[in-house]
Amino acid sequence: MAENEEKLGDMQSLETLDSKGLSVNDGVEYKEENIVTLEGLSHVRLRPGMYIGKLGDGSSADDGIYVLIKEIIDNCIDEFRMGHGNTVDITVNDGYVIVRDYGRGIPLGKMVAAVSIMNTGAKYDTKAFKKSVGLNGVGTKAVNALSSRFVVRSFRDGQVKKAEFSEGKLLKEWDLEPTKESNGTMVEFTPDPTIFLNYRYQMEFIESMLRNYAYLNNGLSLILNGKKFYSRNGLKDLLSENLSTEPLYDIVHIKGEDIEIAFTHTDQYGEEYYSFVNGQHTTQGGTHQSAYRESLAKTIKEFYNKNQELSDIRNGLVAAIAINVEEPVFESQTKIKLGSKDMTKNGPTVAKFIGDFVKKEVDNFLHKNQEVVDVLLKKIQMSERERKEISGVTTKLARERAKKVSLHNRKLRDCRFHFNDSRGKDEQKNVLMEQSSIFITEGDSASGSLTKCRDVDTQAVFSLRGKPLNSFGLTKKTIYENEEFNLLQAALNIEDGLDGLRYNKVIIATDADVDGMHIRLLMLTFFLQFFPDLVKKGHVYILQTPLFRVRKSGKKELSDRYCYSEEERLQAIAEMQPNPEITRFKGLGEISPEEFKGFIGDQIRLDQVKLTKGDLISDLLEFYMGKNTQYRQDFIIDNLVVEEDML
């Protein structure tokens, strides 16, 4: 144990990374003793991000603690896809996870090696596992290495093998024992709290993951703490569950060998895609999603035989695709983007396979469904008219000039990340992109304080001038006619979709009063009206700002406690007796840059804006931002809460 810790220390001295993942060891002496070999799973613990992405505390769906669960379930899914076991039981309780499948079970003599020795597994042999998700023998080992406790059992042909690990190291291995349990594998693990600091599983993220597994594996039951996830209609169910506005026509659902697609159009702006490879949700798309996006629009254009823009055809499109690929190549261990060019070793390319399928099947569908053809044509023509209206507002060249001058001189204080191309490796840039954020705030005082205390490498500030326009019910032409919206769209670089999004987190930072709430609602209306996928993909956040500062009498900043509720204020007062000083913040403009540092750094509190199942964007906006109906007035009166401190 001590020897391994010493080696880890040596490795860390070889290359020290700062909090942004950038090398800061220039000038460190480089000698033979700096060259070390990490044994077992030590490298996973030293560089966990290489294997599970970002660590996080569980507040985001892509945090590493969910990847740990996914890696174990992926193995269960592979068993099901090979025809073994149709149920997976998952238990999550106080950070402790149990996953039990009813597949073939790991071969007993190799069970310990299969979960603890890197690059060990059966999936190198495509005879045992065809078109599986995990192919590099890393996933389960990474979970083992990053768990404070990891227990595995394999039930096979009336016998059970059990082993227990901690931090990837074998603690105990039991002899074979007889059992009456059904074949399969059970894995229990607790994420290491020294790596995943203050983590907490949020069931909504796990449930979303399990729904996707169910959509892609008809006939498979996934049971989470007694709640069952099951799908009969695959991707059609997926789109039905995720639509945030009514479809213009019934969801088109087509299945073939190794491919399944579904799509429809809505009245919302932009495009929305869900893509999967071998049951894996590729949240960042890849070669298959790009091929589907291109071939679907081209097929529709060729069907109408009109001079239509592909962007007009895709506007409002909501689509899903799932394909099976032999030995898929992903761009990272977390498997969120497909890099494969070929379907099989000797078969067609991914693009050709998808293009041929879409061309034949979608064209056939359109020829047989005239009602859909008519509705879709009207939608395309409407998008075309609106696009031409937008182009008539101003020429693209003049628009770009205005953006550049206005953005960088008046509205946007960008982060250094976007202007420095000498930061080295792509993985370092990816780390910075993951950390990048933009604060959208109102007023010179608030934006000035934020600008002075922000992290200039990864945090940008966009300053609003007064309350933005209520954009509910307006067309996209509004964006180009309204300077605030036009410049914000340019700052985010989302005019043509999310592919060019410049910041991972878009943070609305307003005062914690009625006016601040109104500005927040106006900004959310803008995003939901014109860029709903920005919200759906989890990029929009609300900055929690403190209501109070509590300080020990006579003490300075070291004793400061920032309180975000009346309960926190009372607790701080109780802990700082006697007679602490209490400051009530009435606006961001009253908070000094020094104080801003206390809650936009490592301790930042963010609320992610989410759309829950069944939320219809049009209905939400109509209720909150539409005409002032009696129903809304009654709702406000019935739910009005007045804090004594505000009176």
Secondary structure, 3 states (H helix, E strand, C coil): CHHHHHHHHHHHHHCCECCCCCECCCCCCCCHHHCCCCCCCHHHHHCCHHHHCCCCCCCCCCCHHHHHHHHHHHHHHHHHHCCCCCEEEEEEECCEEEEEECCCCCCHHHHHHHHHCCCCCCCCCCCCCCCCCCCCCCHHHHHHHCEEEEEEEEEECCEEEEEEEECCEEEEECCCEECCCCCEEEEEEEECCCCCCCCCCCHHHHHHHHHHHHHHCCCCEEEECCEEECCCCCHHHHHHHHCCCCECCCCEEEEECCEEEEEEEECCCCCEEEEEECCEECCCCEHHHHHHHHHHHHHHHHHHCCCCCHHHHHCCEEEEEEECCCCCCECCCCCCCECCCECCCCCCEHHHHHHHHHHHHHHHHHHHCHHHHHHHHHHHHHHHHHHHHHHHHCCHHHHHHHHHHHHHHHHEECCHHHCCCCCCCHHHHHHHHHHCEEEEEECHHHHHHHHHHCCCCCEEEEEECCCCCCCCCCCCHHHHHCHHHHHHHHHHCCCCCHHHCCCCEEEEECCCCHHHHHHHHHHHHHHHHHCHHHHHCCCEEEECCCCEEEECCCCCHHHCEEECCHHHHHHHHHHCCCCCEEEECCCHHHCCHHHHHHHHCCCCCEEECCCCCCCCHHHHHHHHHCCCCHHHHHHHHHCCCCCHHHC
